[in-house]
Amino acid sequence: MSNVPGVLYPQEPGLARLLAPNPSPYTHEGTWVHLIGDRELAIIDPGPDLSGHVEAMLAAIDGRPVAAILITHTHRDHSPAARALKAATGAPVVGCAPLDIDSLSGAEASFDHDYAPDRVLADGESFMVDGHRLTALHTPGHTSNHLCFADDERGIVFTGDHVMGWSTSVVVPPDGSMGAYLRSLDKLRQRTGDRIYYPAHGPAVPDPQRLVRGIMSHRMQRERQLVRLLEDGSSTISELAEAAYPALDARLLPAARGSVWAHLVDLEERGLVQHENEQWTLTA
């Protein structure tokens, strides 16, 4: 059964989700907004600034004080509604650092250019709301500024786009880094007390360690596949992507090319491949 945008879905005591109306091949049903607390709230990733969506969030808030609007990263499906929500509630915007958008040649369109946090959380810094301590976990990879938020007492991690149950995360250079993504996955893998993940897209993940191990294994398999394709003579990102993802929905081909590029950059940083112009080859 499909979830309905604008409806508040309670998950467990002091936690509910509300779906933004932005479905797509990249966002699944849309962006899940998380409301933490009962008497006082924190809102994680308010989503896109779309007609009716901010009004739906305000209806869910129902006059309760909002201690903070927490942002995992600054893609346009996550942070833009923070400005309207801040204006309506007076809550500060807290979370990831802003990016230098001008340095992201070719990728600027996917980012929120106007993101301006009131407070940036470093790795390990915490924020209290209604008796719940949320701790920032710096998890770069999908974006360089990505944060997850952990409620260690309850074994909950709000994973943004870092780990999702419906799909692997899109990692596209220059801001996305496959090496950083794998290290961030390993960081979560080592957190043995986590009970459940709540991602920004797709369903909750009740067996998070198993999923993280599976994603890491999948990425290593993809890397080995790309090395074999290079051995067989494929050399451009487009050739490699078409060979590695033969039955992929055409709408997702740009993401597939980005993933291949990210793997190649990681392999190049480790001295295993090299490139000249658009031609990639294995090092001797």
C-alpha positions as CSV (number, residue, x, y, z in Angstrom):
1,M,0.0,0.0,0.0
2,S,1.4,3.4,-1.0
3,N,2.0,6.1,1.6
4,V,0.1,9.3,1.2
5,P,1.9,12.7,1.2
6,G,1.0,15.1,4.0
7,V,-0.2,12.3,6.4
8,L,1.5,11.9,9.7
9,Y,2.6,8.3,10.3
10,P,3.6,7.5,13.9
11,Q,6.5,5.0,14.1
12,E,7.2,4.6,17.8
13,P,6.8,6.8,20.9
14,G,8.1,10.3,20.2
15,L,8.7,9.7,16.5
16,A,6.5,10.2,13.4
17,R,7.1,10.5,9.7
18,L,5.4,12.7,7.1
19,L,5.9,12.2,3.3
20,A,6.7,15.1,1.0
21,P,4.9,15.1,-2.4
22,N,8.1,14.7,-4.5
23,P,8.1,11.1,-5.9
24,S,10.7,10.4,-8.6
25,P,13.1,7.6,-9.7
26,Y,15.6,9.2,-7.4
27,T,13.4,9.9,-4.4
28,H,11.1,6.8,-4.4
29,E,7.7,7.8,-2.9
30,G,9.2,11.2,-1.8
31,T,11.3,12.6,1.0
32,W,10.3,11.5,4.5
33,V,10.3,14.3,7.1
34,H,10.9,13.0,10.6
35,L,9.3,14.6,13.7
36,I,11.1,13.7,17.0
37,G,9.5,14.5,20.3
38,D,6.1,14.9,21.8
39,R,5.8,18.2,23.8
40,E,8.7,19.8,21.9
41,L,9.9,18.8,18.4
42,A,12.9,18.5,16.1
43,I,12.2,18.2,12.4
44,I,14.8,16.3,10.3
45,D,15.0,17.2,6.6
46,P,11.9,19.2,6.0
47,G,12.2,18.5,2.3
48,P,11.5,20.6,-0.8
49,D,9.6,23.9,-0.7
50,L,6.5,22.7,-2.5
51,S,2.9,24.0,-2.4
52,G,1.0,22.5,0.5
53,H,4.0,20.7,1.9
54,V,5.0,23.3,4.5
55,E,1.3,23.6,5.5
56,A,1.1,19.9,6.0
57,M,4.2,20.0,8.3
58,L,2.7,22.9,10.3
59,A,-0.5,20.9,10.7
60,A,1.5,18.0,12.0
61,I,3.4,20.2,14.4
62,D,0.1,21.5,15.7
63,G,1.3,24.5,17.6
64,R,4.0,22.6,19.5
65,P,7.4,24.4,19.9
66,V,10.1,23.4,17.4
67,A,13.5,23.3,19.0
68,A,15.4,22.8,15.7
69,I,15.2,22.0,12.0
70,L,17.9,19.5,11.5
71,I,19.5,19.0,8.0
72,T,21.4,15.9,6.9
73,H,22.7,17.4,3.6
74,T,21.8,20.1,1.2
75,H,20.3,18.4,-1.9
76,R,17.2,20.2,-3.0
77,D,14.8,17.4,-1.9
78,H,16.0,17.8,1.7
79,S,16.7,21.3,2.9
80,P,14.8,24.1,0.9
81,A,11.6,24.0,3.0
82,A,13.7,24.8,6.1
83,R,13.5,28.5,5.3
84,A,9.7,28.6,5.2
85,L,9.5,26.3,8.3
86,K,11.9,28.6,10.2
87,A,9.8,31.6,9.3
88,A,6.7,30.0,10.5
89,T,8.0,28.5,13.8
90,G,11.1,30.6,14.7
91,A,13.2,27.4,15.0
92,P,16.9,27.5,14.1
93,V,18.3,25.5,11.2
94,V,20.9,23.2,12.6
95,G,23.1,20.4,11.0
96,C,25.4,20.0,8.1
97,A,27.8,22.7,6.8
98,P,26.9,24.7,3.7
99,L,28.9,23.8,0.5
100,D,30.9,25.9,-1.8
101,I,28.4,25.5,-4.6
102,D,30.6,27.4,-7.2
103,S,33.2,24.6,-6.9
104,L,30.7,21.9,-7.9
105,S,31.1,22.2,-11.7
106,G,28.3,20.4,-13.4
107,A,26.5,19.4,-10.2
108,E,25.1,22.8,-9.0
109,A,21.5,22.1,-10.0
110,S,20.9,19.4,-7.4
111,F,22.0,21.5,-4.4
112,D,20.2,24.1,-2.3
113,H,22.1,27.3,-3.1
114,D,20.4,29.3,-0.3
115,Y,21.0,27.0,2.6
116,A,22.2,29.0,5.6
117,P,22.3,27.1,8.9
118,D,22.2,28.9,12.2
119,R,24.4,26.3,13.8
120,V,26.7,23.7,12.1
121,L,27.2,20.4,14.0
122,A,30.6,18.7,13.9
123,D,31.0,14.9,14.2
124,G,30.0,13.8,17.7
125,E,28.2,17.0,18.6
126,S,24.7,16.5,20.2
127,F,21.4,18.3,20.3
128,M,18.7,17.7,22.9
129,V,15.0,17.8,22.1
130,D,12.2,16.7,24.5
131,G,14.6,14.4,26.4
132,H,16.1,12.8,23.3
133,R,19.8,13.4,22.6
134,L,20.5,13.4,18.9
135,T,24.2,13.1,18.0
136,A,25.6,14.1,14.6
137,L,27.6,11.5,12.7
138,H,29.7,12.9,9.8
139,T,29.1,10.5,7.0
140,P,30.5,12.0,3.8
141,G,30.2,10.1,0.5
142,H,26.7,10.8,-1.0
143,T,27.7,14.4,-0.4
144,S,30.8,15.8,1.4
145,N,28.6,17.5,4.1
146,H,26.3,14.6,4.9
147,L,25.3,13.9,8.5
148,C,23.3,11.2,10.1
149,F,21.7,11.8,13.5
150,A,21.8,9.1,16.1
151,D,19.5,8.6,19.1
152,D,21.9,6.2,20.9
153,E,19.6,5.6,23.9
154,R,16.9,4.2,21.6
155,G,19.2,2.6,19.1
156,I,17.9,4.8,16.2
157,V,19.9,6.4,13.4
158,F,18.3,8.9,11.0
159,T,20.4,8.1,7.9
160,G,19.3,10.7,5.4
161,D,20.5,9.5,2.0
162,H,23.5,7.6,3.3
163,V,21.8,4.3,3.9
164,M,18.3,3.5,2.4
165,G,16.3,0.4,2.3
166,W,14.9,0.8,-1.2
167,S,18.1,1.6,-3.1
168,T,21.8,2.2,-2.7
169,S,22.9,5.8,-2.4
170,V,23.8,7.8,-5.5
171,V,27.5,8.9,-5.3
172,V,28.6,11.4,-7.9
173,P,31.8,13.4,-8.1
174,P,33.0,16.0,-7.7
175,D,31.3,16.4,-4.3
176,G,30.4,12.7,-3.9
177,S,33.2,10.4,-3.0
178,M,33.1,6.6,-3.2
179,G,36.1,6.2,-0.9
180,A,34.5,8.5,1.7
181,Y,31.2,6.7,1.2
182,L,32.7,3.3,2.0
183,R,34.5,4.6,5.0
184,S,31.3,6.2,6.3
185,L,29.5,2.8,5.8
186,D,32.2,1.1,7.8
187,K,31.7,3.8,10.5
188,L,28.0,2.7,10.8
189,R,28.9,-1.0,10.6
190,Q,31.0,-0.6,13.7
191,R,28.0,0.8,15.7
192,T,26.8,-2.4,17.1
193,G,24.0,-0.9,19.3
194,D,21.8,0.5,16.5
195,R,18.4,-1.1,16.3
196,I,16.7,0.6,13.4
197,Y,17.5,3.2,10.7
198,Y,15.0,5.8,9.5
199,P,16.2,7.0,6.0
200,A,14.9,10.0,4.1
201,H,13.6,7.8,1.3
202,G,12.0,4.4,1.5
203,P,10.9,2.3,4.5
204,A,12.6,2.0,7.9
205,V,15.4,-0.5,8.1
206,P,14.9,-2.9,11.1
207,D,18.2,-4.9,10.6
208,P,20.6,-2.1,9.8
209,Q,23.9,-4.0,10.3
210,R,22.9,-6.6,7.8
211,L,22.0,-4.0,5.2
212,V,25.2,-2.0,5.7
213,R,27.3,-5.1,5.2
214,G,25.2,-5.9,2.1
215,I,25.7,-2.4,0.6
216,M,29.5,-2.6,1.2
217,S,29.6,-6.0,-0.4
218,H,27.6,-4.7,-3.4
219,R,30.0,-1.8,-3.9
220,M,33.0,-4.1,-3.8
221,Q,31.4,-6.4,-6.4
222,R,30.7,-3.4,-8.6
223,E,34.4,-2.4,-8.3
224,R,35.5,-5.8,-9.4
225,Q,33.1,-5.8,-12.3
226,L,34.5,-2.4,-13.5
227,V,38.0,-3.7,-13.3
228,R,37.0,-6.8,-15.4
229,L,35.3,-4.5,-18.0
230,L,38.5,-2.4,-18.2
231,E,40.5,-5.6,-18.8
232,D,38.0,-6.5,-21.6
233,G,38.5,-3.1,-23.3
234,S,35.8,-0.8,-22.1
235,S,37.4,2.6,-21.5
236,T,34.9,5.5,-21.2
237,I,32.5,6.1,-18.4
238,S,29.5,5.7,-20.8
239,E,30.8,2.4,-22.1
240,L,31.4,1.1,-18.6
241,A,28.0,2.2,-17.3
242,E,26.1,0.6,-20.2
243,A,28.0,-2.6,-19.7
244,A,27.6,-2.6,-15.9
245,Y,23.9,-1.6,-15.9
246,P,22.5,-3.3,-19.0
247,A,18.8,-3.3,-18.0
248,L,18.7,0.0,-16.1
249,D,15.8,2.5,-16.5
250,A,17.1,5.1,-18.9
251,R,16.1,7.8,-16.5
252,L,18.7,6.5,-14.0
253,L,21.6,6.3,-16.5
254,P,23.0,9.7,-15.3
255,A,23.2,8.3,-11.8
256,A,24.8,5.1,-13.1
257,R,27.5,7.1,-15.0
258,G,28.1,9.1,-11.8
259,S,28.5,5.9,-9.8
260,V,31.0,4.5,-12.3
261,W,32.9,7.8,-12.2
262,A,33.0,7.7,-8.4
263,H,34.4,4.1,-8.5
264,L,37.0,5.1,-11.1
265,V,38.1,8.1,-9.0
266,D,38.5,5.9,-6.0
267,L,40.5,3.3,-7.9
268,E,42.7,6.1,-9.3
269,E,43.3,7.5,-5.9
270,R,44.5,4.0,-4.9
271,G,46.8,3.8,-7.9
272,L,44.9,1.1,-9.7
273,V,43.6,3.0,-12.7
274,Q,44.6,6.0,-14.7
275,H,42.9,8.2,-17.3
276,E,43.7,10.6,-20.1
277,N,40.9,12.8,-21.3
278,E,37.9,10.4,-21.3
279,Q,39.8,7.1,-21.6
280,W,40.3,5.1,-18.4
281,T,42.8,2.2,-18.2
282,L,44.3,-0.1,-15.6
283,T,47.7,0.9,-14.4
284,A,50.6,-1.4,-15.5
